[in-house]
Amino acid sequence: MARTDEVTTGKTGGEAGRGTSGEATGEAVGGTTLGYEQARDELIEVVRRLEAGGTSLEDSLALWERGEELAKVCRRWLEGARARLDASLAHEAEEAEADSRAAGRGTGRPGA
């Protein structure tokens, strides 16, 4: 079983499924919870191993599949970050518009 863990996660036995501090964080992939940086770093390692060659077809396919899972995790994290940024920017724009309207009312201009 350790060989399968090593191929699919790049870690051996007890390391599989843990963050660098042993804590689970972020998105779940194959029962393992990963943060963005951990998924990205593991994806880089998977790509490096595939580009280096020298692995069997079965191991290469397992690495490819793991890479696809890791890419999905990274994409979900980035999409979530984009949504948070968009929401923050929209909130700032709404506040600026409200401030502008409030400032216009205090000028005594007709129709303001």
N, C-alpha and C positions, 0 to 999 in steps of 0.2 A: 504494500500500500504506500510506503514512503516514496517509491518511484513515481507513482501516479501523482501524488501531492507535489513532488518536485517538478514534474513536467507541467502540470496545470497551473501551479501557483508560483513556481520558482523557489519554493521553500520546502524544507524537509519536515516530515512528521509533525512535531509539536509546534513548529513555527507557522504552519498553514492556518490561515484564518485569524491571525492576530496582527494588530498594528505594530509599529516599531516599539511602542511601550507596552505591548501586550494587551492593549485596550481596543475594543471594537468601536469604530466610528464610521459614519457616513452611509453610503449606499451598499446594499447587499448584492453580492454576485456569487452564485453557486454556494450559498450558505455562509459566505464570508462577507463581512462588512468592511468597506473600504472608504477612506477619504479620498479626495481628489488627488492630492500629491502622491499618496501611496499607489493609487491606480495608475497614475501617469508614470511613476518611476518603474513600476512593474511592467507596464506596457513598453517602455523604452528597453528594458531588459529582454522582453520577449522578442522584440524586433531585432535587437542585437544578436540574439541566439539564432533566429531564423536567417539573418543575413550572413552569419558566420558559416552556416551549413554544417555538415558533418553529423546531422541527426537523421534517424530513420524516418521513413515516410510517416509512420504512425506517430512518432514524437513530434514531427513537424506539423502534422494536422492538429494534434492536441495543443501545440503552442499557438497555431493560427486561431483556433477556436477560443483559447484563453485571451488572445489579443483582441478578438472581436468583442468579447464580454467586457474587457477592460476599457475599450474604446467607448462602449455604450455608457459605462459608468462615468467616464470623463465627460462625455457629451451631456448626460443628465446634470452633472454638477455645473457645467458651463451654462446650460440653459437655465438652471435655477438662479445662477449668479446674474445672468442677463435680465431675468424677470425681476429680481430684486433691484437692480440698477434702474431699470425702466420705471418701476413703481416709485422709487425714490426721486427720480427726475420729474415724474408727473406730479408728485406731491409738492416738490419745490416750485414747479411752474404754477400750480394752483395757489400756493401761498403768495407768490409774487403778484399774481393777478388780483388776489384779494387785497393785498397791501396797496396795490395801485388804485383799486376802486375806493378803498377807504381814504386814501390821500386825496383823491379827487373830490370826495364829498366835503372835505374840510375847507375847500378853497372858496366856497360861496358862489361858484359858477352855476348858472341856471342849467338844469337838466343833468347835473352831476350827481 
